[in-house]
């Protein structure tokens, strides 16, 4: 059997399909895998640029002009 640390490193570097396989294959490591997923999600969400946060501005200006 592989060393636990090696399996965790494989999971960190794996694509989606391989991560699924490892998750299903190593039941005892699922908590560690979920922590990795949460960390990856946090990094991705903080790196994503915020799009137009206020899209109502154009709507309100158009409705006032039409009145």
N, CA, C and O atoms as a GROMACS GRO file, in nm:
protein
  268
    1UNK      N    1   0.083  -0.119   0.000
    1UNK     CA    2   0.000   0.000   0.000
    1UNK      C    3   0.088   0.125   0.000
    1UNK      O    4   0.196   0.127   0.059
    2UNK      N    5   0.041   0.228  -0.066
    2UNK     CA    6   0.117   0.352  -0.074
    2UNK      C    7   0.116   0.426   0.058
    2UNK      O    8   0.026   0.410   0.141
    3UNK      N    9   0.217   0.506   0.076
    3UNK     CA   10   0.225   0.591   0.193
    3UNK      C   11   0.113   0.696   0.186
    3UNK      O   12   0.081   0.746   0.079
    4UNK      N   13   0.056   0.729   0.301
    4UNK     CA   14  -0.055   0.824   0.308
    4UNK      C   15  -0.016   0.959   0.250
    4UNK      O   16  -0.094   1.021   0.178
    5UNK      N   17   0.104   1.007   0.282
    5UNK     CA   18   0.148   1.138   0.233
    5UNK      C   19   0.158   1.139   0.080
    5UNK      O   20   0.126   1.240   0.018
    6UNK      N   21   0.201   1.029   0.021
    6UNK     CA   22   0.211   1.020  -0.125
    6UNK      C   23   0.072   1.026  -0.187
    6UNK      O   24   0.053   1.091  -0.290
    7UNK      N   25  -0.025   0.961  -0.126
    7UNK     CA   26  -0.162   0.962  -0.177
    7UNK      C   27  -0.220   1.103  -0.170
    7UNK      O   28  -0.287   1.149  -0.262
    8UNK      N   29  -0.195   1.172  -0.061
    8UNK     CA   30  -0.244   1.309  -0.045
    8UNK      C   31  -0.180   1.401  -0.149
    8UNK      O   32  -0.248   1.485  -0.206
    9UNK      N   33  -0.051   1.386  -0.173
    9UNK     CA   34   0.016   1.466  -0.276
    9UNK      C   35  -0.040   1.435  -0.415
    9UNK      O   36  -0.058   1.526  -0.496
   10UNK      N   37  -0.067   1.308  -0.442
   10UNK     CA   38  -0.129   1.271  -0.570
   10UNK      C   39  -0.263   1.341  -0.585
   10UNK      O   40  -0.295   1.392  -0.693
   11UNK      N   41  -0.340   1.344  -0.478
   11UNK     CA   42  -0.471   1.409  -0.482
   11UNK      C   43  -0.457   1.558  -0.510
   11UNK      O   44  -0.532   1.613  -0.591
   12UNK      N   45  -0.362   1.624  -0.446
   12UNK     CA   46  -0.342   1.767  -0.466
   12UNK      C   47  -0.306   1.799  -0.611
   12UNK      O   48  -0.346   1.904  -0.662
   13UNK      N   49  -0.232   1.712  -0.676
   13UNK     CA   50  -0.185   1.739  -0.811
   13UNK      C   51  -0.273   1.677  -0.919
   13UNK      O   52  -0.244   1.691  -1.038
   14UNK      N   53  -0.380   1.611  -0.880
   14UNK     CA   54  -0.462   1.535  -0.975
   14UNK      C   55  -0.567   1.621  -1.043
   14UNK      O   56  -0.603   1.729  -0.995
   15UNK      N   57  -0.615   1.571  -1.157
   15UNK     CA   58  -0.728   1.633  -1.223
   15UNK      C   59  -0.858   1.584  -1.157
   15UNK      O   60  -0.854   1.505  -1.063
   16UNK      N   61  -0.971   1.632  -1.207
   16UNK     CA   62  -1.099   1.603  -1.144
   16UNK      C   63  -1.129   1.453  -1.139
   16UNK      O   64  -1.170   1.401  -1.035
   17UNK      N   65  -1.107   1.384  -1.249
   17UNK     CA   66  -1.139   1.242  -1.255
   17UNK      C   67  -1.052   1.159  -1.161
   17UNK      O   68  -1.101   1.068  -1.094
   18UNK      N   69  -0.924   1.191  -1.155
   18UNK     CA   70  -0.833   1.118  -1.066
   18UNK      C   71  -0.867   1.146  -0.920
   18UNK      O   72  -0.859   1.057  -0.836
   19UNK      N   73  -0.906   1.271  -0.892
   19UNK     CA   74  -0.948   1.304  -0.755
   19UNK      C   75  -1.070   1.223  -0.715
   19UNK      O   76  -1.078   1.176  -0.601
   20UNK      N   77  -1.164   1.206  -0.804
   20UNK     CA   78  -1.281   1.124  -0.774
   20UNK      C   79  -1.240   0.981  -0.741
   20UNK      O   80  -1.288   0.922  -0.644
   21UNK      N   81  -1.152   0.927  -0.824
   21UNK     CA   82  -1.107   0.789  -0.803
   21UNK      C   83  -1.039   0.775  -0.667
   21UNK      O   84  -1.067   0.681  -0.592
   22UNK      N   85  -0.950   0.868  -0.634
   22UNK     CA   86  -0.880   0.862  -0.506
   22UNK      C   87  -0.976   0.879  -0.388
   22UNK      O   88  -0.963   0.811  -0.287
   23UNK      N   89  -1.071   0.970  -0.403
   23UNK     CA   90  -1.170   0.993  -0.298
   23UNK      C   91  -1.249   0.866  -0.269
   23UNK      O   92  -1.271   0.831  -0.153
   24UNK      N   93  -1.291   0.798  -0.374
   24UNK     CA   94  -1.370   0.676  -0.356
   24UNK      C   95  -1.285   0.558  -0.311
   24UNK      O   96  -1.334   0.468  -0.243
   25UNK      N   97  -1.159   0.558  -0.347
   25UNK     CA   98  -1.072   0.445  -0.315
   25UNK      C   99  -1.016   0.448  -0.173
   25UNK      O  100  -0.990   0.344  -0.115
   26UNK      N  101  -0.999   0.566  -0.118
   26UNK     CA  102  -0.935   0.581   0.012
   26UNK      C  103  -1.031   0.647   0.111
   26UNK      O  104  -1.023   0.767   0.138
   27UNK      N  105  -1.119   0.567   0.162
   27UNK     CA  106  -1.222   0.616   0.252
   27UNK      C  107  -1.164   0.683   0.377
   27UNK      O  108  -1.219   0.781   0.426
   28UNK      N  109  -1.056   0.631   0.427
   28UNK     CA  110  -0.997   0.684   0.551
   28UNK      C  111  -0.935   0.823   0.533
   28UNK      O  112  -0.910   0.893   0.631
   29UNK      N  113  -0.910   0.863   0.409
   29UNK     CA  114  -0.848   0.993   0.382
   29UNK      C  115  -0.947   1.098   0.334
   29UNK      O  116  -0.906   1.207   0.294
   30UNK      N  117  -1.074   1.069   0.338
   30UNK     CA  118  -1.174   1.162   0.283
   30UNK      C  119  -1.174   1.296   0.353
   30UNK      O  120  -1.195   1.398   0.288
   31UNK      N  121  -1.153   1.301   0.482
   31UNK     CA  122  -1.148   1.430   0.553
   31UNK      C  123  -1.032   1.515   0.502
   31UNK      O  124  -1.048   1.636   0.483
   32UNK      N  125  -0.918   1.454   0.480
   32UNK     CA  126  -0.803   1.527   0.426
   32UNK      C  127  -0.832   1.577   0.284
   32UNK      O  128  -0.797   1.690   0.248
   33UNK      N  129  -0.897   1.492   0.204
   33UNK     CA  130  -0.932   1.532   0.068
   33UNK      C  131  -1.030   1.648   0.068
   33UNK      O  132  -1.019   1.739  -0.015
   34UNK      N  133  -1.126   1.646   0.158
   34UNK     CA  134  -1.223   1.756   0.166
   34UNK      C  135  -1.156   1.887   0.209
   34UNK      O  136  -1.192   1.994   0.160
   35UNK      N  137  -1.059   1.878   0.298
   35UNK     CA  138  -0.984   1.998   0.336
   35UNK      C  139  -0.910   2.058   0.217
   35UNK      O  140  -0.906   2.179   0.200
   36UNK      N  141  -0.852   1.971   0.136
   36UNK     CA  142  -0.782   2.017   0.016
   36UNK      C  143  -0.879   2.085  -0.079
   36UNK      O  144  -0.848   2.190  -0.135
   37UNK      N  145  -0.996   2.026  -0.097
   37UNK     CA  146  -1.099   2.085  -0.184
   37UNK      C  147  -1.140   2.222  -0.132
   37UNK      O  148  -1.155   2.316  -0.211
   38UNK      N  149  -1.160   2.235  -0.002
   38UNK     CA  150  -1.199   2.364   0.055
   38UNK      C  151  -1.090   2.468   0.037
   38UNK      O  152  -1.120   2.584   0.008
   39UNK      N  153  -0.965   2.429   0.053
   39UNK     CA  154  -0.854   2.522   0.033
   39UNK      C  155  -0.846   2.566  -0.114
   39UNK      O  156  -0.826   2.684  -0.143
   40UNK      N  157  -0.863   2.471  -0.205
   40UNK     CA  158  -0.859   2.503  -0.348
   40UNK      C  159  -0.972   2.597  -0.386
   40UNK      O  160  -0.953   2.689  -0.466
   41UNK      N  161  -1.090   2.574  -0.331
   41UNK     CA  162  -1.205   2.659  -0.360
   41UNK      C  163  -1.183   2.800  -0.307
   41UNK      O  164  -1.217   2.897  -0.373
   42UNK      N  165  -1.127   2.811  -0.187
   42UNK     CA  166  -1.100   2.942  -0.129
   42UNK      C  167  -0.998   3.020  -0.211
   42UNK      O  168  -1.013   3.140  -0.230
   43UNK      N  169  -0.897   2.953  -0.259
   43UNK     CA  170  -0.795   3.019  -0.341
   43UNK      C  171  -0.855   3.064  -0.474
   43UNK      O  172  -0.828   3.175  -0.518
   44UNK      N  173  -0.935   2.980  -0.536
   44UNK     CA  174  -0.996   3.015  -0.664
   44UNK      C  175  -1.093   3.131  -0.650
   44UNK      O  176  -1.097   3.219  -0.736
   45UNK      N  177  -1.172   3.132  -0.544
   45UNK     CA  178  -1.271   3.239  -0.529
   45UNK      C  179  -1.203   3.372  -0.495
   45UNK      O  180  -1.252   3.477  -0.536
   46UNK      N  181  -1.093   3.370  -0.422
   46UNK     CA  182  -1.025   3.495  -0.390
   46UNK      C  183  -0.946   3.548  -0.508
   46UNK      O  184  -0.920   3.669  -0.516
   47UNK      N  185  -0.908   3.462  -0.601
   47UNK     CA  186  -0.832   3.505  -0.718
   47UNK      C  187  -0.922   3.554  -0.830
   47UNK      O  188  -0.875   3.622  -0.921
   48UNK      N  189  -1.050   3.520  -0.826
   48UNK     CA  190  -1.142   3.559  -0.933
   48UNK      C  191  -1.176   3.707  -0.920
   48UNK      O  192  -1.210   3.753  -0.811
   49UNK      N  193  -1.166   3.781  -1.030
   49UNK     CA  194  -1.201   3.924  -1.025
   49UNK      C  195  -1.352   3.941  -1.007
   49UNK      O  196  -1.431   3.861  -1.056
   50UNK      N  197  -1.389   4.047  -0.938
   50UNK     CA  198  -1.529   4.075  -0.916
   50UNK      C  199  -1.582   4.149  -1.037
   50UNK      O  200  -1.527   4.252  -1.077
   51UNK      N  201  -1.688   4.097  -1.094
   51UNK     CA  202  -1.749   4.162  -1.210
   51UNK      C  203  -1.835   4.277  -1.161
   51UNK      O  204  -1.837   4.307  -1.041
   52UNK      N  205  -1.905   4.340  -1.250
   52UNK     CA  206  -1.987   4.455  -1.217
   52UNK      C  207  -2.078   4.423  -1.098
   52UNK      O  208  -2.173   4.346  -1.111
   53UNK      N  209  -2.048   4.482  -0.985
   53UNK     CA  210  -2.122   4.453  -0.863
   53UNK      C  211  -2.256   4.523  -0.858
   53UNK      O  212  -2.346   4.478  -0.788
   54UNK      N  213  -2.270   4.631  -0.930
   54UNK     CA  214  -2.393   4.707  -0.925
   54UNK      C  215  -2.446   4.723  -1.066
   54UNK      O  216  -2.407   4.815  -1.138
   55UNK      N  217  -2.534   4.635  -1.106
   55UNK     CA  218  -2.588   4.643  -1.241
   55UNK      C  219  -2.721   4.719  -1.243
   55UNK      O  220  -2.778   4.739  -1.350
   56UNK      N  221  -2.772   4.760  -1.128
   56UNK     CA  222  -2.899   4.831  -1.121
   56UNK      C  223  -2.885   4.978  -1.162
   56UNK      O  224  -2.986   5.043  -1.190
   57UNK      N  225  -2.766   5.031  -1.165
   57UNK     CA  226  -2.745   5.172  -1.195
   57UNK      C  227  -2.804   5.208  -1.330
   57UNK      O  228  -2.876   5.307  -1.343
   58UNK      N  229  -2.772   5.128  -1.430
   58UNK     CA  230  -2.824   5.154  -1.564
   58UNK      C  231  -2.974   5.141  -1.570
   58UNK      O  232  -3.040   5.219  -1.640
   59UNK      N  233  -3.030   5.046  -1.499
   59UNK     CA  234  -3.174   5.027  -1.496
   59UNK      C  235  -3.245   5.147  -1.438
   59UNK      O  236  -3.344   5.194  -1.495
   60UNK      N  237  -3.195   5.199  -1.325
   60UNK     CA  238  -3.261   5.311  -1.261
   60UNK      C  239  -3.249   5.438  -1.344
   60UNK      O  240  -3.345   5.515  -1.351
   61UNK      N  241  -3.137   5.461  -1.405
   61UNK     CA  242  -3.122   5.582  -1.486
   61UNK      C  243  -3.213   5.577  -1.607
   61UNK      O  244  -3.266   5.680  -1.648
   62UNK      N  245  -3.232   5.461  -1.665
   62UNK     CA  246  -3.320   5.448  -1.780
   62UNK      C  247  -3.466   5.469  -1.738
   62UNK      O  248  -3.542   5.532  -1.811
   63UNK      N  249  -3.505   5.417  -1.623
   63UNK     CA  250  -3.645   5.432  -1.582
   63UNK      C  251  -3.677   5.575  -1.547
   63UNK      O  252  -3.790   5.619  -1.572
   64UNK      N  253  -3.584   5.651  -1.490
   64UNK     CA  254  -3.608   5.791  -1.458
   64UNK      C  255  -3.615   5.877  -1.584
   64UNK      O  256  -3.692   5.972  -1.590
   65UNK      N  257  -3.536   5.844  -1.683
   65UNK     CA  258  -3.536   5.921  -1.806
   65UNK      C  259  -3.668   5.902  -1.883
   65UNK      O  260  -3.716   5.993  -1.950
   66UNK      N  261  -3.722   5.783  -1.872
   66UNK     CA  262  -3.844   5.755  -1.948
   66UNK      C  263  -3.969   5.815  -1.884
   66UNK      O  264  -4.073   5.824  -1.950
   67UNK      N  265  -3.962   5.856  -1.760
   67UNK     CA  266  -4.081   5.906  -1.690
   67UNK      C  267  -4.116   6.047  -1.724
   67UNK      O  268  -4.214   6.101  -1.672
   0.00000   0.00000   0.00000
